[in-house]
Amino acid sequence: MTPSARRRNTAPPREEVLAAAMATIAERGLDGLTMAGLGRDVSMSSGHLLYYFRTKDELLLQTLEWSEGRLGAARRELLARPAPVRERLDAYVDLYIPDGHRDPHWTLWLEVWNRSQNADADARGRQAAIEGAWHRDLVALLAEGGSRGEFRAVDAEQFATRLRALLDGFSIHVAIGLPGSDRNGILAHVREFLDESLGARRGR
């Protein structure tokens, strides 16, 4: 067997496949992500990919979970910093909002949730786990701000639910490129809302 044949028959690490899928979405959008094209990028046949992922829906969900894993690590790092709670809350919001129109992570997130209408219970549970991680971190941050007297007293669970609904709405506008929904303007809107709702302004 030639070296090239051995390479074709050896499956690359799962992370390499998911990273390649994410890179394709970033470069060519979701329409550019096909099993055949991804297979060429990682030296696997589309049939081999389907053996590992079963369906394109599963490939997309695993790619989202992989991307969320990286975001989660960044989120945990910034929330653990020895900084005022409001500063860390602003950093959380900054990480949450898309980088701009066609942000690849948000493009993938929207597609996975759109497909979830027909997803099974396992897939829906995994999607809920992604949302739950963001929610728990936000609740903890709000509770910390309240206990330290940095924020006005609020029901952290309820406020987090409402804030994330606001962030999701604004994020979708940014990700789809809705006119007038530039990232900096959205961040300003959210920070003004936090100033008004929590009674705590950012350090100057």
C-alpha positions in Angstrom: 0.0 0.0 0.0 1.4 3.4 -1.0 1.8 6.2 1.7 -1.0 8.2 -0.1 -3.4 5.2 0.1 -2.6 4.8 3.8 -3.4 8.5 4.4 -6.8 8.1 2.6 -7.8 5.1 4.7 -6.8 6.6 8.1 -9.5 8.8 9.6 -8.2 12.2 10.8 -8.8 13.2 14.4 -12.4 14.3 14.9 -11.3 17.8 15.8 -9.5 18.2 12.5 -12.8 17.4 10.7 -14.8 19.8 12.8 -12.3 22.5 12.4 -12.3 22.0 8.6 -16.1 22.2 8.6 -16.0 25.5 10.5 -13.3 26.9 8.2 -15.5 26.0 5.2 -18.5 27.8 6.7 -16.3 30.9 7.4 -14.9 31.0 3.9 -17.9 29.8 1.8 -20.9 29.8 4.0 -23.2 26.9 4.7 -24.0 26.4 1.1 -20.3 25.7 0.5 -20.2 22.9 3.1 -20.9 19.5 1.5 -19.8 16.0 2.6 -17.9 15.5 -0.6 -16.1 18.8 -0.3 -15.3 18.3 3.4 -14.1 14.8 2.6 -11.6 16.2 0.1 -10.4 18.8 2.6 -9.6 16.0 5.2 -8.7 13.2 2.8 -11.8 11.1 3.5 -14.6 10.0 1.3 -18.1 11.3 1.9 -19.2 7.8 2.7 -16.5 7.6 5.4 -17.7 10.9 6.8 -21.3 9.6 6.9 -20.0 6.5 8.7 -18.7 8.7 11.5 -21.4 11.4 11.6 -24.4 9.5 10.1 -26.1 12.7 8.7 -25.2 16.2 7.8 -27.4 17.4 10.7 -25.2 15.5 13.1 -22.1 16.9 11.5 -23.4 20.4 12.0 -24.4 19.8 15.6 -21.0 18.3 16.5 -19.3 21.3 14.7 -21.4 23.7 16.8 -20.6 21.8 20.0 -16.9 22.0 19.1 -17.1 25.7 18.4 -19.1 26.2 21.6 -16.4 24.3 23.5 -13.8 26.8 22.4 -16.1 29.8 23.2 -16.9 28.2 26.6 -13.2 28.1 27.5 -12.8 31.7 26.5 -15.9 32.6 28.6 -14.7 30.8 31.7 -11.3 32.5 31.4 -12.8 36.0 31.2 -15.3 35.4 33.9 -12.6 34.2 36.3 -10.6 37.4 35.9 -10.0 39.5 39.1 -12.1 42.4 37.7 -15.3 44.3 38.7 -18.4 42.3 37.9 -19.7 44.9 35.4 -16.4 44.7 33.5 -16.8 40.9 33.2 -20.5 41.3 32.3 -19.5 43.6 29.4 -16.9 41.0 28.3 -19.6 38.3 28.4 -21.8 40.5 26.2 -18.9 41.2 23.8 -18.2 37.5 23.4 -22.0 36.7 22.9 -22.7 39.2 20.1 -21.5 38.1 16.6 -18.4 39.6 15.1 -20.5 40.8 12.2 -22.6 39.8 9.2 -22.2 36.1 8.5 -20.3 35.4 11.6 -19.5 31.7 11.1 -20.4 30.6 14.6 -23.8 32.4 14.5 -24.4 31.2 10.9 -24.0 27.6 12.2 -26.1 28.3 15.3 -29.0 29.6 13.3 -28.9 26.6 10.9 -28.7 24.0 13.7 -31.7 25.6 15.5 -33.6 25.9 12.2 -33.1 22.2 11.6 -34.0 21.3 15.2 -37.7 21.4 14.4 -37.3 17.8 13.2 -34.5 16.8 15.6 -34.8 13.9 18.0 -34.7 14.2 21.8 -31.0 13.6 22.0 -30.1 16.4 19.6 -32.5 18.8 21.2 -31.0 18.0 24.6 -27.5 18.7 23.4 -28.7 22.0 22.0 -30.3 22.9 25.3 -27.0 22.0 27.0 -25.2 24.6 24.9 -27.8 27.3 25.9 -27.7 26.2 29.5 -24.0 26.8 29.9 -24.3 30.4 28.7 -27.3 30.9 31.0 -25.7 29.5 34.1 -22.6 31.6 33.7 -24.8 34.7 33.3 -26.9 33.9 36.3 -23.8 33.4 38.4 -22.4 36.7 37.2 -25.6 38.7 38.0 -25.8 37.0 41.4 -22.2 37.9 42.2 -22.8 41.6 41.2 -25.9 41.8 43.5 -24.1 40.2 46.4 -21.2 42.6 46.1 -23.5 45.6 45.9 -22.2 46.4 42.4 -25.7 45.9 40.9 -29.2 46.8 41.9 -30.9 43.7 43.4 -32.6 41.7 40.7 -33.9 38.1 40.3 -30.8 36.8 38.6 -32.5 33.8 36.9 -35.3 36.0 35.5 -33.0 38.8 34.5 -30.7 36.4 32.8 -33.6 34.9 30.8 -34.7 38.4 29.6 -31.2 39.6 28.9 -30.3 36.6 26.8 -33.5 37.0 24.8 -32.4 40.6 24.1 -28.9 39.4 23.2 -30.3 36.7 20.9 -32.5 39.2 19.1 -29.8 41.7 18.5 -27.3 38.9 17.6 -29.6 37.6 14.9 -29.9 41.1 13.4 -26.1 41.4 13.3 -25.6 37.9 11.9 -28.0 38.3 9.0 -26.8 41.8 8.3 -30.1 43.7 9.0 -29.6 47.3 7.9 -28.8 49.5 10.9 -27.7 46.7 13.1 -23.9 47.2 13.3 -22.1 45.5 16.1 -20.8 48.6 17.8 -24.3 50.2 17.9 -25.8 47.0 19.3 -23.1 46.8 22.1 -23.9 50.4 23.0 -27.7 49.6 23.2 -27.0 46.6 25.5 -24.6 48.6 27.8 -27.1 51.4 28.1 -29.8 48.8 29.0 -27.5 47.4 31.7 -26.7 50.8 33.1 -30.4 51.5 33.4 -31.5 48.1 34.7 -28.7 47.3 37.1 -27.8 50.8 38.3 -24.1 50.2 37.8 -22.0 51.9 35.2 -18.7 50.7 33.8 -15.5 52.0 35.4 -14.0 55.1 33.8 
